[in-house]
Structure formats: structure tokens, C-alpha cells
Amino acid sequence: MDDPWLLLNLAVLVAALFQAATGLGFGLFAGPVLMLVLDDIAAVQIAILLSLMIALILAPQLRRQAEPRLLRQLLIGTVIGLPIGIMIYQSVNLHTLKLLAGAVIAIMALASLKASRSTAPTIPGPPARSLEILVGALSGIMTASLAMPGPVPGAWMVMRAYPKAVIRATILCFFVPVYALALSLQVAVATVTLDTWSTTATLIPATLVGLLCGKLLVSRIDERIFRLSFTMLLLATAVSLLISGSQ
């Protein structure tokens, strides 16, 4: 495709579709194209802004389906993980960081494959609850260092065999405060320029079209296909991180 802006709008549309349908996928589909076209930190900032917009639109409609206890534990862990992520971002080579993150996501995604074959939800017991803050902390670390809060809690929820509606709603509701924090960090640590805001604005129509398509698609996906698709997205994210980290 010769026109990079046409490619960028198409990538954002597809990314928004998967984000709206599953709660995951924006960074996987839009991130590499944003980096290719813009070759700047603005790519991360635009991904954060558009992901936050999607979450703000969908979260009010989905909040009743979210798991409040899990959401609370994840947010507590994220607050703990964010400063750790900032320190790691400042001290660890970006390629090493991507390799480590890719390995963590790959392990969790592979562990969730067995759960993705089941349609029966599992109610987490006390040992699982004690690990949810750790999952949130890992998400906070990845938010601060890679602007990727979704893969770790998403993989955890698939491993625990939560229903698709709960996974999607909890992840999207989780994104509202987490991406708001990530944006605040970007404003504090880097500069969000006027060009970044204007580029984000030009991508809003494609994002909204993808969001609408994702909302229509999700009702046609059954539990088993949703979990399998979600796990495939996690594996694709892990592979993408491992490849980019090794280059």
C-alpha cells in the first residue's frame, strides 16, 4: 500500500475492531504501523489516546458486566507496578524489555490454551485472589515501560476461565484509569505535541468505525471462539515483542 496514511487508518480501524470485540489488540495491530509511519514517541502517545477513547466510550455500557473485586485488585497492583515500570524503563535496554515482556506473555498465553477450550467459568479461590495484585503490578510495569496494560490481566482472566463478557468488560473498564495514568506519565516525562493531538484527531473516524464493527462482531462470537481468539491475540503479541526485541 503506497499511501502510508491510508495504511495507518486501515490499521487503526482493524485495531479498534479487535479492541472493541475482545478488549485487546490495539497495540498489536496499530502499534507497529504507527511506529513505521511516524518513527517517533508520538506513536506510543497516539496509541494511548485512541485506546483511552475506546475505553471511555465502551466502559459505561459494560461496567455492570465487569468483575468489581478483580478490577479493584488489578488497579491496586497497577499503582504498585507503575513506579517500578518507570525505573525499569529508565534503566533497562528497550530490546531487553521487549524480550522479557514477550516471554512473560507467551508463558501466560500458552498456559491459557487449556482454559480456552472450556466454556464453563471458574470461580477464583483465595490463592488466585492473592495473585491478582501481582498480575496488576505486572500490568503496571508494562504500562509504564511499553504502554501495554492489557495482555497480562487478559491472559490471567482466560487462564481462570472467566466468561467472555466479564473478560471484555473488566479489561475495558480497567483501561480507563490505567491509560489515563499512562497519558499522565507521558505528559510528565515527555511532551505531547500539538502535532500528536492533530494526528490523533485525524484517526478518530477510523477508530470509531472499527469500534462500531467490533461491537457488532462480539455478539456473534461464542465463548469458546472468543477465548481461543483472545489467546491467539496474546500469542501474536508475545511473538511481536520477541521479534522486535531481537532486532
WOURTA-V10658 format. One record per residue. N is the residue number from 1. RES is the residue in three letters. SS is DSSP state (H for helix, E for strand, - for the rest). PHI is phi in whole degrees, 0 to 359 (none if undefined). Layout:
n->(N:N)
res->(RES:RES)
ss->(SS:SS)
phi->(PHI:PHI)
//
This chain:
n->(1:2:3:4:5:6:7:8:9:10:11:12:13:14:15:16:17:18:19:20:21:22:23:24:25:26:27:28:29:30:31:32:33:34:35:36:37:38:39:40:41:42:43:44:45:46:47:48:49:50:51:52:53:54:55:56:57:58:59:60:61:62:63:64:65:66:67:68:69:70:71:72:73:74:75:76:77:78:79:80:81:82:83:84:85:86:87:88:89:90:91:92:93:94:95:96:97:98:99:100:101:102:103:104:105:106:107:108:109:110:111:112:113:114:115:116:117:118:119:120:121:122:123:124:125:126:127:128:129:130:131:132:133:134:135:136:137:138:139:140:141:142:143:144:145:146:147:148:149:150:151:152:153:154:155:156:157:158:159:160:161:162:163:164:165:166:167:168:169:170:171:172:173:174:175:176:177:178:179:180:181:182:183:184:185:186:187:188:189:190:191:192:193:194:195:196:197:198:199:200:201:202:203:204:205:206:207:208:209:210:211:212:213:214:215:216:217:218:219:220:221:222:223:224:225:226:227:228:229:230:231:232:233:234:235:236:237:238:239:240:241:242:243:244:245:246:247)
res->(MET:ASP:ASP:PRO:TRP:LEU:LEU:LEU:ASN:LEU:ALA:VAL:LEU:VAL:ALA:ALA:LEU:PHE:GLN:ALA:ALA:THR:GLY:LEU:GLY:PHE:GLY:LEU:PHE:ALA:GLY:PRO:VAL:LEU:MET:LEU:VAL:LEU:ASP:ASP:ILE:ALA:ALA:VAL:GLN:ILE:ALA:ILE:LEU:LEU:SER:LEU:MET:ILE:ALA:LEU:ILE:LEU:ALA:PRO:GLN:LEU:ARG:ARG:GLN:ALA:GLU:PRO:ARG:LEU:LEU:ARG:GLN:LEU:LEU:ILE:GLY:THR:VAL:ILE:GLY:LEU:PRO:ILE:GLY:ILE:MET:ILE:TYR:GLN:SER:VAL:ASN:LEU:HIS:THR:LEU:LYS:LEU:LEU:ALA:GLY:ALA:VAL:ILE:ALA:ILE:MET:ALA:LEU:ALA:SER:LEU:LYS:ALA:SER:ARG:SER:THR:ALA:PRO:THR:ILE:PRO:GLY:PRO:PRO:ALA:ARG:SER:LEU:GLU:ILE:LEU:VAL:GLY:ALA:LEU:SER:GLY:ILE:MET:THR:ALA:SER:LEU:ALA:MET:PRO:GLY:PRO:VAL:PRO:GLY:ALA:TRP:MET:VAL:MET:ARG:ALA:TYR:PRO:LYS:ALA:VAL:ILE:ARG:ALA:THR:ILE:LEU:CYS:PHE:PHE:VAL:PRO:VAL:TYR:ALA:LEU:ALA:LEU:SER:LEU:GLN:VAL:ALA:VAL:ALA:THR:VAL:THR:LEU:ASP:THR:TRP:SER:THR:THR:ALA:THR:LEU:ILE:PRO:ALA:THR:LEU:VAL:GLY:LEU:LEU:CYS:GLY:LYS:LEU:LEU:VAL:SER:ARG:ILE:ASP:GLU:ARG:ILE:PHE:ARG:LEU:SER:PHE:THR:MET:LEU:LEU:LEU:ALA:THR:ALA:VAL:SER:LEU:LEU:ILE:SER:GLY:SER:GLN)
ss->(-:-:-:H:H:H:H:H:H:H:H:H:H:H:H:H:H:H:H:H:H:H:-:-:-:H:H:H:H:H:H:H:H:H:H:H:H:H:-:-:-:H:H:H:H:H:H:H:H:H:H:H:H:H:H:H:H:H:H:H:H:H:-:-:-:-:-:H:H:H:H:H:H:H:H:H:H:H:H:H:H:H:H:H:H:H:H:H:H:H:H:-:-:H:H:H:H:H:H:H:H:H:H:H:H:H:H:H:H:H:H:H:H:H:H:H:-:-:-:-:-:-:-:-:-:H:H:H:H:H:H:H:H:H:H:H:H:H:H:H:H:H:H:H:H:H:-:-:-:H:H:H:H:H:H:H:H:H:H:-:-:-:-:H:H:H:H:H:H:H:H:H:H:H:H:H:H:H:H:H:H:H:H:H:H:H:H:H:H:-:-:-:-:H:H:H:H:H:H:H:H:H:H:H:H:H:H:H:H:H:H:H:H:H:H:H:H:H:-:-:-:-:H:H:H:H:H:H:H:H:H:H:H:H:H:H:H:H:H:H:H:H:H:H:H:H:-)
phi->(none:284:274:296:285:294:299:295:295:295:297:294:299:296:297:294:300:291:297:290:281:241:94:220:123:295:296:293:271:269:305:299:289:300:295:294:284:264:49:201:298:302:299:294:296:294:299:296:298:289:296:296:297:300:296:295:286:272:303:300:282:251:300:289:270:289:270:297:295:298:301:296:296:297:292:299:297:296:299:290:283:302:295:295:298:296:296:296:301:279:244:251:302:301:296:297:299:295:297:296:296:298:293:298:295:298:298:292:293:295:293:275:300:297:293:292:275:256:256:269:293:249:277:298:269:306:300:294:298:292:268:295:294:297:300:297:296:298:296:297:298:287:294:290:263:230:57:229:280:278:302:292:295:296:297:299:292:293:300:275:59:292:297:300:297:289:300:298:293:294:297:291:292:298:294:300:290:290:290:297:294:298:295:299:296:297:295:286:270:237:249:268:280:297:298:297:296:290:295:301:299:290:266:298:303:297:297:293:296:298:299:297:297:295:296:288:286:298:289:264:256:279:302:295:294:301:294:294:296:299:294:296:297:297:297:296:297:297:297:300:294:294:293:293:287:271:271)
//
